[in-house]
């Protein structure tokens, strides 16, 4: 216990209950620095304030405690769940943090007359069947591509399907049976293919092949040789896909985790098996406080992963190390899933094969992560030397602008820390109220919106890169002239060379506008190119999304003073949107419910 400790732990412990609950520890800035749970609050919290504490991490934590509070619960299960919720909310620096709160995607088979196969993420509100979960959207897309080669089931949007009057390219490529056009495929044949796809997604490949063989023989006996040939090709494609699925077995539903932990970096490899098939794997790198034990890291990961509320909990979970509170965690997960959940360790045969594979992948991922960190660290050190930074660069940001002929302008702000891209702090800004195509005004607006309310010095970058020449850089200089905070970023413009090739960039320093010489093979320049390219990618992604949204949104929806009823009247009396776009102000004013003033507003809005 530090002599400078301001927290009266003895007085706090005197009134502390022996019931189960969750405790929060605060530092001098009133930030939550640690969240923990306990069967017995008094016993657990007392252990932090013993005279002899072995853990360096615990001693460091205790020195910073200025306040504590507790929440009493009725059971240990409630404590697990509440602790997880607090960790997600506060992100305490001394807790292991899993930075993955996305729900996993599924393949969705809709409940239509002609069902559709599609990618689905989020609540399962639509009627139909869900297959998965898959570890990533990429895994779903690959599976859907495979399904197109095997089963001619539509994957198009319902609106597209309803509007078709003749078959599309997918029909010509024999990847869809064309149920949108009457006469191309019977409901019976299409339903048969849907049933085969359903069985395939459930892992019953042998049953699918047997069914196709029977259909092929039947068509051949009836002298329908073209139909028999199609079944033959389908069987061949299915057999080939089955051979490519290198890892398969007899496990209906199981998650397997491999684990590697060295030098403060934890690598966890998850493998997800559903319906006898390995749907894919995913690497996780939780944020680990210094001097955390392997057991603490892995146990925290398991709880945060499954108690996130958006993960499917399988009946079997294979783990590489034993959990300290395994029985209690099994009970909590069983309650969450509504069925019995069981952990397996030291397993044999098939489970062992999967576990060895997961551990090997976790080890390889850890080596790759360490190599990447060394590379990024070396780039930062080189950049610090060139720019003569006295302190290590902790945070860098970069801005870019993207638009099409001045329309749907989007500005991006990407953030890099010592480990590379820090995507949590990325920001996009939809730019409004400027002259179309004015990149300088767009940059000025983006900078003002990004830094207007920033008060935390840690959120202010050490270096701010502007993707552009002196004009864009001047906008940043102008903004920071009136900057009142003590910390001020170094401003650098990144102008593309005449040929726009990597390595020919010109780096312009704010103020003097002197260029910073860097050879094309400089690893510091590679770091700058990386953050510049990332800002460019992020800006283009945002612009394309905005452009697509504008394409699918009627121009009438954003007119002030025009609600749903007036939109219906306009469309009805003008013969659709095209008629409204071609109408004059006088013609618009003749629509019931539209005054002359409102007609002016509508006309100006549409044509501007």
N, C-alpha and C positions, 0 to 999 in steps of 0.2 A: 504493500500500500504506500503510495507516494505521500510525502509530508505536505505537499501542496494541494492535496485532495480537498476539495471544497464540499464534497457530498457527505452528509452525515449518515453513513451507512449503518451505524449502530442504532441510531434512532429509527431508521427505516425498517431494520430487521426486527425490532421489538414489536412492531405492530403488524408484521407480515403474517399472513395466514399460511396454514399447512395444506390448503386445498390445491387442486391442480389449476393451472392457468398459464398465461403468457405475460412475459415482462419485457419492457422497452427501456433501453438505456439512452440517455441524452448527453450531448457534449455542451460546451460553454455557449455555442451558437444556437442551442435548443434544437439541434439536428438529431434524429434517431440514428445512433451508430451501431446498435445491435438489438436484435429481437430474438428471444429464446422462449422455450416452453418448458414446463416442468410438471411432474406428477405431484410434487410437493414444493410449492413455491419457496417457502422459507428455507428448506434444506438446500435447494439448488442455488438460490441467490447468495446464501451464506458462503458457498464454496468459492465464490469469486474474491472474497475479502479475507481469506486465510493468510497467515503470515508467510507461509511457504507455498508459492504457486509455481509449479514447474513450467507451465506454458508461457513462452515469450509473448505470444499473441494475447493471452489473457491479461498478463501484466500491463501490456501496452493499452489494452482496452480499459482496464480499471483506472488507469491514470487519467483518462479523459472523461470519466463519468462525473457529471454535475447534477444529474437528476435521474430518477427512475419512477416508473409507474407500472402497475400490474392490472391485468384483467382476469378475474376469476371465472372459470368455466365449470361445467358439471362433470366432464369426463376428459380422459386423455385424448380421445378422438377429436373432441371439439378444440382441444389445445393445438393439435396438429394443424387443423384447418385454419384456425385463427392466426397461428404463427405464419402460415404460408401467405395468407391475405395481407398481413402486415409487411412481410418481406417484399411482396410485389408492390405495395403502396409506397414504402419508405426507401427501398433499395439501400439498406444500411451497409456501410463500408466494411464492417467486420463479419457480415454474413456471406456465405457462398450464394452467388446470384446466377440463376439460369436465365440467359438473355434470349429466350425463345418462347413467346407467348402466342404464337400463331396457331390456329386450329389446323389440323391436317386435312388435305383434300381427299375426296372420294370420287369414284366413278359412279355416275347416277344413271339408272335406267328408268325413264319416265313411264308413267301409267297412262299411255295414250292408245288410240286404236293402232297407230303405227309408232311404237315407242322410239325414243331417241336416247342415244348414249352421249353423255357429256361429263365435263369436269364440274365438281361441286365442292364448295368450301363454305362452311358456316352452318347455321341451324338446319336441321332436316325437316323443313316444313312442307316441301313438295311431296305429292303422292308418287310413289315409285319405290325402287330398290336401290340401296346404297352398298357399294362394294369398296372395301378398304379397311382402315385408312392407309394411304400411301405416304411415304416420307417426304415427298416434295411434289410441286406442280409439274416439274419435269418428268417425274416417274409416271404421273397420270397421263401426260401428253404422249409419252412413248407407248404406254399401254393402249391408248386410244388409236394410235397409228397402227399398232399391231392388230387391234380389233378390226380396223378398216380392211386390212389385207385378208382377214379370216372370215368375217361375217359382214355381208352387205347391208348393214343397218345404218340408218341416217344419223348424222351427227350435226346437222344444220340447226340453226335457231328455228323456233316454232313459227315466228313471223315470216321467215324466208320460205319455210316449208309450205305455209298456207298460201303464199302468193305465187307459187310456181304453176305454170301452165305447160311447161315442157321440161324434160329432164336436164339437170345441170352437168357440169364436167365430171363430178364424182360418179355419176351413172356411166358416163362414157369410159371412165377408167375402171369400171367394174368394182368400185368401192362402195356403192350404194345401189340397192335394188330399185330405187325410184318409186317409192310408195306415194310420192306427191302427184304423180300423173297416173290417172286411171288406166288400167289395162297393161301396165308394165310388169306388175307382180300381184299375185292374188293375196288376199288377207291371210289365207291359210299358209302359203309358202313363207310370207314375211314373218308370221308368228312362229313358224318352225325355226327360222334363223334366229329369232329373238330368244327362243328357248335354248338353242345351242349356245348362244353367247352367254346366257345366264349360267348355264352349267360350266362353261369355260371359266367364267369369273369366279365361280365357287370352287375352282380347282379340280373339277371332275373331267379332266382331259380325256381319259380313256373312254368314258361313257360317251363323250362327244364324238370321238373317232368311230366307236362302234355304231353309233346312230348314223353317221355319214356313210359308213361302209354298207349298212343295210339299205339306205336310200339309193346308193350307187348301184348296188346289185338289182334292186327293184326296177330302177330306170333302165338298166341294161336289158333285163328280161323282157321289158315292155318295148324294147327297140328304140328307146328315147336316148340315143347315144350322145347327143349334145348335152343333155341334162346330166347324164352319167359322167361325161368328161368334166363338167363343172364341179361335181362332187369329188371326182378324183383329184382335181387341182386343189380343192379346199382341204382334202385329207393330207396332201403333200405339204401344203403350207403350214397346217396345224402341227404335223409331225416335226417339221423343221423348227418351228417356234418352241416346241416341247424340248427338243434337243438343246436349244440355246439357253433354256432355263437351267443353268448349271447347278443351282442349289435348290433342291426340293426334297420333300420328305412326307412324313405322316402326321405332322403337327397341325391341328386345325387352327389354333389361335395362340400365339406366343410372341412375346417381346424378349429379345436377348441383348444384353449390354456388355460390351467390352470396356476395359478401363486401363488407362496408363496415366501416371502422375509423377512428374519430375520437375525440379527447379521452379516450383510455384506455378506450373502449367498443368492443368488437368485436361485430358482428352477422353471423351466418352463416345463410344460408337454404338448406336442403336440399330438393331436389325429387327424388322417387323414382318412376322409370318402370319398370314391369314389364308385359310382354306388350302392348306398344304403347300402354299407357295411363298417364297421370299419376295415380298413386294418391293424391297429396296432397303437401303441403310442411310443413316444420317449421322454426321459428326456434330458433337456438342463441345463447346469450350466454356464452361462456367467461369465466372469471375471469382477468383479464389483469394481470400485474405492471406497474408503471410503466415507461415507456420501452421497452417491448417492440416489436420491429419487426413489420410486417405479415406478412412471410414466416415469422417465428418463430411467431407466433400461429396462422396458418393451418396450418402444417406440424404443430404440436403437436395441433391439433384433429383433423386427418385421422388421425394415428396413434392418438390416444386413442379416436376414434369407431369405427374399424374393428378395433382390437385389443382391444376390450372383451370379446370372446368371445361376445357375444349379438347381433351384427349380421350380416346377410347381405351379403357383399362382391360387388358386381356386376362384370361383365366390363369395363364402361366407366365411368370416373369423369371427369366434366368439371369442371375447376377454373378459377378466375378468375386465379390468379397461379401462376407457376412455382415448384415446390418446390426447395429447395437440394439435397436428396438424393433427387431424384425416382426415379432408376434403382434406388437401394437400397430405397426404400419400395415401389416396384412389385414388387420381388423378394420382400420380406417378405410383402406382401399376397397375392401369387401362391402363396407357400408355405402361408399360412394358409388360403386358399380352395381349394387343390388344383387350380388352373387359372390360366391367364394373365390377369393384371389389367393394364389399361392406362389411363394418364391422358391426357386431351386438354386442350390449351390453345390459344387462338387459332384455334378451329375455325370452320367455315363452315356455312351452310345450317341444317339442323334443330338441330344441337347449339348453334349460335350463338343461335338463337331461344330455346332453353331457357335458355342461359346469361344472355342479356340479361334474360329474365324473372326469373331467380333473383337477379341483381344488383339489379334494380329493387326487388324485394321485400325484399332485405337492406337497401337504403338506406332504404326506408320504415319498416322495423322499427327501424332505428337511430334515425331521427328520433323515432319513437314512444317508444322507450326513453329517449332523452335528455329528452323532454318529461315523461315520467313521473317521471324522477329529479329534475327541477327542481321538479315539483309536490310530491313527497315531501319534498325538502329544505326547501322553503318551509314545509311543515306542521310539520316538526321545529323549525325556527327559531322559529316562532310559539309552539309548545308550550314551548320553552325560555324564551322571554320571560315567558309567563304563569306558569310554575312557578319562575321565577327561578333557572334552572340556570346555574352558572358554567361548567361544561364541557359540550361537545356530548353529547347523549343518544346512546349507541351501541347500547343494547339495551333492549327493552321486552318484557314477557311478560304474558299475560292468561290467567286461569283461568275455566272455566265448568263447570257440572254439568248432566247430562242423564239423565233416567230416565222411566219410565212407571209412575205410581202407586208409586214407590219401588223398582221392579224393574229389574234389569239397569243399575244406575247406572254411568255412565262420566263421568270428569272429563277435561277437555282442558286442555292448556297449549300456547298458540301463541306464537311468537317473532317479533318484528320487529326488523330492524336499519336502518341508514340508507338501505337500498335498498327497504325494504318487508318483506313476509313472508319469513321465513327458514325454509323448510319442513323443512330437514334436522334442525333441533332441535325440531320439534314432538313432543309426547308425549301419549299417552292412558293413562289409569289405570282399570282395572276395580276398582271400589270394592266391598270385601267386609267382612263383620263389623260392620255398623252397623245401626241401626234403619231399616227401609225408609222412605224419604222424608225422612230427616234430612239436609238439604242442608248444615247446619253441620258435622256430623261428616264428611260426604263431602269437604267443602272442606279440613278439617283433615288428613284422611288423604292427600289429593292433595298438599298443600303439604309434608307430612312426607316423602313418597316422592320428590318432585321435588328437594328441596334437602338431603336427608339426607347425601349423599356428595359434594356439590359442593365442589371445592377450587380450581378455576381461577377467579380473579376475573373473567375475561372471560365466564364462563358465568353470572355473577350479574347480573341485570338492573339497570339504573339506575332503572327504574320498573316496579312490579308492579301491574297492574290486576286487580281482582276484580269479576267480573260479578255484582253483587248489592248489597244495602244494607248497613246497619251491622252486621247479624248476621254476614254472610259476611266482611266486612272485619275484624270482631273476631277471627275465626279466624286470619287472617294476622297481626294484631297480636300475638296470643298466641304464635304460633309464633316470630316474630322477636324476642320479648322475651328469649329465651335464646340468640339468635344470637351466636356467638363470633367470627365473621370480621370483619375490618376493614371491608369493603365491605358496606353494607346498603341494600337497595332502598327507594325511596320508595313507599309503599303508597297506592293510590287505589281507592276503591269506585266502581263505575259502576252507579247505581240507575236503573232505567227509570222514566219518568214515569207518571202515572196512566193516560194513554191509550196508553202504550207506543209512542208515535210518535217517530221519529228527530228529534233536535233538542231534545227535552224531558228529556233525561237529567240526573240530578243527580250531580255528581262530589263525592265525600266524601273529604277528606284524613284520613289516619290520625292518631291522637293527639288532636287537638282536635275531630275530626269536623266541622270547618268545611266548608262547601260552596265549591267553586271556581266562580265565575261565568264562564260562557262563552256568548256569543250563539249562536243556532242556525246562523248562517252562518259561524261561525269555522272556518278551515281546520284549526286545532289540534283542534277538536272532531271534525271529519271524520276526522282520523287516529285519534282514540280510538274513534270509531264503527266504523272499519274493523277495528281489532284486536279490538274487542268482538264484532263480527259474525263475524269469522273464527274466534274461539274458540267461538262458538255453533254455527257450521256444523260445525266439527271435532268438537265434543262430540256433536252429533246424529248425525253420520255414524258415530262409534264406537258410540253407543248402538244405532242401528238394526242395525249389523252384529252386535253382541252379542245383540240380541233375536232376529234371524233365526237365529243359530247355536243359541240355546237352543230355538227352535221345531223345528229339525231334529235336535236331539240328544235321545235318550231320557232321561227322568228317572232311569232305572235306571243309566245309565253313570257317574254321579258318586257313587254310594253307596259309602262305604268298606267293604271286605271283601266286595264283590259283584263277582266276575269274570264272564267270558264264560259259563262253564258254569252258574253260579248264575242269571244273567240268563235263560239259555235255559230252565232248570227253572221259574223263576217265570212266564215267558210261556207255557210249555207247560201247566202245571197250572192257571193262572188264566185261560186262554183269551185271552191277549193283554194288551197294556198297559192297556187299559180295565179289565179284570178285576183287575189288580194294584192300580190306583188305587182301586178300589171295595172291596177286601178289608180285613178287620179284621186285627188283630195275630195273633189265634188262627188265622185262615185262612192267613195267610202262614207261620206257624210249622209248619204241617202239610206244607209243600212239602219234598220230600226235599233234605237238605243245608242246610236253614235252621233254625238253633236259635232258641229263644225270645228270647235276647238279640239275635241278629241280626235277628229279626223286628221287635223294638222299634226298632232302628236304621233299618231299611228303612221302616217305617211313619212314623217321625218325619221322616225325610229327604224322603219323598214329600209329606207334608202340611205341611211348613214351607218 
